[in-house]
Amino acid sequence: MALIASWFEGLYQATGWNFSVFYNPWEAGKYAHGVLIAIQLALWALVGSLVVGLACVVGRTSPLAPLRWLVAAYIEFFRNTPGLAQLYFLFFGIGSYFGLSTYVNGQPPVLSPFQFVVIALSLQYGAFVAEILRAGIEAVPRTTLEAAQALGYGRLATLRHVTLPLAFRVSLPALGNNMAQIIKGTAMAYAIAVPEALYVAHEIWTEHFNVVEMMNVVLATYLGLMGIFTLFVKGLERWLHVPGMGR
């Protein structure tokens, strides 16, 4: 590590290219913490979007028409409006109006900016998960559902034990793409001062005026995270592959 730090410090002195996060221990630690925050945002939002998506799938298959209409309206709203606008609406609109994001009578906010970003990402990408799973459910052979009904499974039991497990496997490539979008979407946390990777990079380039260098570091960071995630999803696809369904 000392050799790497020395090389980047020498590069700065020789060329003016200032990758300070590689030779300044304090900035390196600060940026690493920002990357950790981004990873935590992504993991929580991944779980949240799956929960929201599954809830929407159950709602879409409900015999209650008003519930189906409500879920459909939710999906259309969150799929067709910008994610940053949704975050601002939740944080500055709903959060401020109900005192969830501001101090009230000296009491700290109910929800932190970190939590607002998780909620915003979960709601936005949960709508996409719902549509992906709906397409996966439609790909499940009708004969399989009829077999489940013949064995005495009810609607919810069939959905839980037969339809969703198969639909998840069929939908995994599309779900993986949606999850990748969540990882990239964590960068919008910058807008409400969550100290993730981009926010920390901005603080560093404000001090050193090394915008180009830090933007390259941020891009390389997200490329690395996406590479690791892609390998994980590919492995998961191979593990959960159902013979006769898909490739």
DOSEMI-983810 format. One record per residue (C-alpha): x, y, z; residue number from 1. Coordinates in Angstrom, 2 decimals. Example, Ala and Ser with C-alpha at 12.3 -4.5 7.8 and 13.67 -1.06 7.14 Angstrom:
<nodes>
12.30 / -4.50 / 7.80 / 1
13.67 / -1.06 / 7.14 / 2
</nodes>
This chain:
<nodes>
0.00 / 0.00 / 0.00 / 1
2.83 / 2.37 / 0.82 / 2
4.30 / 1.74 / -2.65 / 3
0.98 / 2.58 / -4.32 / 4
0.59 / 5.74 / -2.23 / 5
4.14 / 6.79 / -3.07 / 6
3.53 / 6.20 / -6.79 / 7
0.36 / 8.33 / -6.88 / 8
2.02 / 11.09 / -4.85 / 9
4.90 / 11.06 / -7.32 / 10
2.43 / 11.17 / -10.21 / 11
0.88 / 14.32 / -8.73 / 12
4.22 / 16.01 / -8.28 / 13
5.38 / 15.09 / -11.78 / 14
2.21 / 15.66 / -13.83 / 15
-0.32 / 17.50 / -11.64 / 16
-2.77 / 14.57 / -11.77 / 17
-4.02 / 14.58 / -8.19 / 18
-5.55 / 11.24 / -7.16 / 19
-5.38 / 12.27 / -3.52 / 20
-7.55 / 9.39 / -2.27 / 21
-4.69 / 7.00 / -3.08 / 22
-2.00 / 8.72 / -1.04 / 23
-3.85 / 10.77 / 1.59 / 24
-4.89 / 8.34 / 4.39 / 25
-7.65 / 10.60 / 5.76 / 26
-9.26 / 11.11 / 2.35 / 27
-8.85 / 7.43 / 1.49 / 28
-10.70 / 6.45 / 4.66 / 29
-13.39 / 9.02 / 4.03 / 30
-13.94 / 7.84 / 0.46 / 31
-13.95 / 4.17 / 1.52 / 32
-16.66 / 5.01 / 4.04 / 33
-18.63 / 6.73 / 1.26 / 34
-18.40 / 3.59 / -0.87 / 35
-19.58 / 1.54 / 2.11 / 36
-22.59 / 3.86 / 2.49 / 37
-23.39 / 3.38 / -1.21 / 38
-23.21 / -0.41 / -0.81 / 39
-25.48 / -0.28 / 2.24 / 40
-27.99 / 1.87 / 0.35 / 41
-27.96 / -0.62 / -2.53 / 42
-28.44 / -3.67 / -0.30 / 43
-31.31 / -2.15 / 1.68 / 44
-32.97 / -0.90 / -1.50 / 45
-32.57 / -4.31 / -3.17 / 46
-34.42 / -5.95 / -0.29 / 47
-37.01 / -3.18 / -0.14 / 48
-37.73 / -3.28 / -3.87 / 49
-38.24 / -7.06 / -3.76 / 50
-40.63 / -6.73 / -0.82 / 51
-42.58 / -3.96 / -2.56 / 52
-42.61 / -5.88 / -5.85 / 53
-43.91 / -9.05 / -4.19 / 54
-46.62 / -7.08 / -2.38 / 55
-47.67 / -5.57 / -5.71 / 56
-47.81 / -9.01 / -7.33 / 57
-50.14 / -10.23 / -4.58 / 58
-52.25 / -7.09 / -5.02 / 59
-52.40 / -7.50 / -8.78 / 60
-53.71 / -11.05 / -8.40 / 61
-56.26 / -10.08 / -5.73 / 62
-59.96 / -10.66 / -6.46 / 63
-60.63 / -7.14 / -5.13 / 64
-60.83 / -4.79 / -8.11 / 65
-60.10 / -1.56 / -6.11 / 66
-56.88 / -3.10 / -4.80 / 67
-55.80 / -4.10 / -8.31 / 68
-56.50 / -0.57 / -9.57 / 69
-54.56 / 0.98 / -6.67 / 70
-51.53 / -1.23 / -7.34 / 71
-51.71 / -0.50 / -11.08 / 72
-51.82 / 3.26 / -10.36 / 73
-48.82 / 2.98 / -8.03 / 74
-46.81 / 1.06 / -10.62 / 75
-47.57 / 3.55 / -13.39 / 76
-46.73 / 6.53 / -11.18 / 77
-43.35 / 5.26 / -10.02 / 78
-42.34 / 3.83 / -13.39 / 79
-43.09 / 7.04 / -15.27 / 80
-41.67 / 9.79 / -13.05 / 81
-37.99 / 10.62 / -12.46 / 82
-36.34 / 9.01 / -9.46 / 83
-34.78 / 12.27 / -8.29 / 84
-38.16 / 14.02 / -8.42 / 85
-39.62 / 11.19 / -6.33 / 86
-36.83 / 11.57 / -3.76 / 87
-37.36 / 15.33 / -3.56 / 88
-41.12 / 14.83 / -3.22 / 89
-40.64 / 12.35 / -0.38 / 90
-37.91 / 14.29 / 1.43 / 91
-38.86 / 17.95 / 0.91 / 92
-42.58 / 17.43 / 0.32 / 93
-44.05 / 14.66 / 2.44 / 94
-41.09 / 14.61 / 4.83 / 95
-41.26 / 18.33 / 5.58 / 96
-45.07 / 18.51 / 5.71 / 97
-45.39 / 15.69 / 8.24 / 98
-42.21 / 16.56 / 10.12 / 99
-40.44 / 13.37 / 9.11 / 100
-37.32 / 15.02 / 7.67 / 101
-37.07 / 18.16 / 9.81 / 102
-36.57 / 19.05 / 13.45 / 103
-39.89 / 19.54 / 15.25 / 104
-39.89 / 21.26 / 18.66 / 105
-36.24 / 20.44 / 19.05 / 106
-36.77 / 16.76 / 18.31 / 107
-34.60 / 15.13 / 15.61 / 108
-36.19 / 13.98 / 12.36 / 109
-38.10 / 10.71 / 12.44 / 110
-36.31 / 9.47 / 9.30 / 111
-32.72 / 10.16 / 8.28 / 112
-31.75 / 11.14 / 4.71 / 113
-30.27 / 7.64 / 4.36 / 114
-33.65 / 6.10 / 5.15 / 115
-35.44 / 8.42 / 2.73 / 116
-33.14 / 7.31 / -0.08 / 117
-33.78 / 3.64 / 0.74 / 118
-37.55 / 4.26 / 0.73 / 119
-37.40 / 6.22 / -2.54 / 120
-35.31 / 3.57 / -4.30 / 121
-37.48 / 0.76 / -2.93 / 122
-40.68 / 2.39 / -4.12 / 123
-39.31 / 3.30 / -7.54 / 124
-37.64 / 0.01 / -8.38 / 125
-40.29 / -2.04 / -6.58 / 126
-42.67 / -0.93 / -9.34 / 127
-40.30 / -2.37 / -11.93 / 128
-39.90 / -5.58 / -9.92 / 129
-43.69 / -5.95 / -9.89 / 130
-43.88 / -5.77 / -13.68 / 131
-40.91 / -8.10 / -14.13 / 132
-42.47 / -10.69 / -11.83 / 133
-45.83 / -10.27 / -13.56 / 134
-44.17 / -11.16 / -16.86 / 135
-42.47 / -14.10 / -15.15 / 136
-45.77 / -15.32 / -13.75 / 137
-47.32 / -15.21 / -17.21 / 138
-44.44 / -17.38 / -18.46 / 139
-45.24 / -20.16 / -15.98 / 140
-46.98 / -22.97 / -17.91 / 141
-50.71 / -23.18 / -17.23 / 142
-50.39 / -26.96 / -16.92 / 143
-48.13 / -26.41 / -13.90 / 144
-50.77 / -24.25 / -12.22 / 145
-53.48 / -26.78 / -13.02 / 146
-51.34 / -29.50 / -11.47 / 147
-50.98 / -27.44 / -8.29 / 148
-54.74 / -26.91 / -8.13 / 149
-55.30 / -30.64 / -8.66 / 150
-53.09 / -31.28 / -5.63 / 151
-55.36 / -29.06 / -3.52 / 152
-53.34 / -25.83 / -3.48 / 153
-55.37 / -22.66 / -3.04 / 154
-54.68 / -19.34 / -4.82 / 155
-52.15 / -18.00 / -2.30 / 156
-50.52 / -21.39 / -1.74 / 157
-50.08 / -21.85 / -5.48 / 158
-48.62 / -18.35 / -5.75 / 159
-46.19 / -18.93 / -2.87 / 160
-45.03 / -22.49 / -3.54 / 161
-45.32 / -22.84 / -7.31 / 162
-45.86 / -19.65 / -9.29 / 163
-43.43 / -17.23 / -7.61 / 164
-40.45 / -19.63 / -7.35 / 165
-40.73 / -20.43 / -11.06 / 166
-41.45 / -16.82 / -12.02 / 167
-38.41 / -15.66 / -10.02 / 168
-36.14 / -18.04 / -11.91 / 169
-37.55 / -17.01 / -15.29 / 170
-37.31 / -13.31 / -14.37 / 171
-33.83 / -13.41 / -12.83 / 172
-31.98 / -11.84 / -15.82 / 173
-34.42 / -8.91 / -15.87 / 174
-34.37 / -8.68 / -12.08 / 175
-30.57 / -8.59 / -12.20 / 176
-30.70 / -5.68 / -14.62 / 177
-33.17 / -3.86 / -12.34 / 178
-30.94 / -4.46 / -9.33 / 179
-27.98 / -3.08 / -11.27 / 180
-30.00 / 0.08 / -11.85 / 181
-30.52 / 0.34 / -8.09 / 182
-26.77 / 0.23 / -7.46 / 183
-26.24 / 3.06 / -9.92 / 184
-29.29 / 4.89 / -8.54 / 185
-27.69 / 5.21 / -5.11 / 186
-25.73 / 8.16 / -6.52 / 187
-28.88 / 10.30 / -6.29 / 188
-28.43 / 10.23 / -2.49 / 189
-25.93 / 13.02 / -3.19 / 190
-28.92 / 15.34 / -3.72 / 191
-29.96 / 15.24 / -0.04 / 192
-26.44 / 15.15 / 1.44 / 193
-26.11 / 11.45 / 2.20 / 194
-22.31 / 10.98 / 2.40 / 195
-22.02 / 8.22 / -0.23 / 196
-19.22 / 7.92 / -2.79 / 197
-20.24 / 10.79 / -5.10 / 198
-20.92 / 13.17 / -2.21 / 199
-17.52 / 12.45 / -0.64 / 200
-15.83 / 12.82 / -4.02 / 201
-17.45 / 16.25 / -4.37 / 202
-16.09 / 17.28 / -0.97 / 203
-12.60 / 16.16 / -1.99 / 204
-12.57 / 17.90 / -5.38 / 205
-13.95 / 21.06 / -3.77 / 206
-10.82 / 21.17 / -1.62 / 207
-8.24 / 20.10 / -4.23 / 208
-9.92 / 21.16 / -7.51 / 209
-9.25 / 17.67 / -8.90 / 210
-12.67 / 17.17 / -10.47 / 211
-11.48 / 15.08 / -13.42 / 212
-9.46 / 12.74 / -11.23 / 213
-12.20 / 12.20 / -8.66 / 214
-14.88 / 11.65 / -11.30 / 215
-12.66 / 8.96 / -12.81 / 216
-12.29 / 7.38 / -9.37 / 217
-16.08 / 7.43 / -8.88 / 218
-16.69 / 5.88 / -12.31 / 219
-14.08 / 3.18 / -11.67 / 220
-15.67 / 2.48 / -8.28 / 221
-19.12 / 1.93 / -9.77 / 222
-17.67 / -0.17 / -12.60 / 223
-15.97 / -2.36 / -10.01 / 224
-19.16 / -2.72 / -7.96 / 225
-21.16 / -3.53 / -11.07 / 226
-18.59 / -6.10 / -12.19 / 227
-18.80 / -7.93 / -8.85 / 228
-22.60 / -7.78 / -8.89 / 229
-22.79 / -9.06 / -12.48 / 230
-20.65 / -12.08 / -11.62 / 231
-22.88 / -12.79 / -8.62 / 232
-26.08 / -12.62 / -10.70 / 233
-24.60 / -14.83 / -13.43 / 234
-23.69 / -17.43 / -10.82 / 235
-27.17 / -17.19 / -9.31 / 236
-28.75 / -17.68 / -12.73 / 237
-26.75 / -20.86 / -13.31 / 238
-27.58 / -22.16 / -9.84 / 239
-31.34 / -21.53 / -10.11 / 240
-31.73 / -22.49 / -13.76 / 241
-34.74 / -24.72 / -14.37 / 242
-34.22 / -27.23 / -17.23 / 243
-36.71 / -26.60 / -19.99 / 244
-37.37 / -22.97 / -18.98 / 245
-35.35 / -20.27 / -20.70 / 246
-31.90 / -21.04 / -22.05 / 247
</nodes>
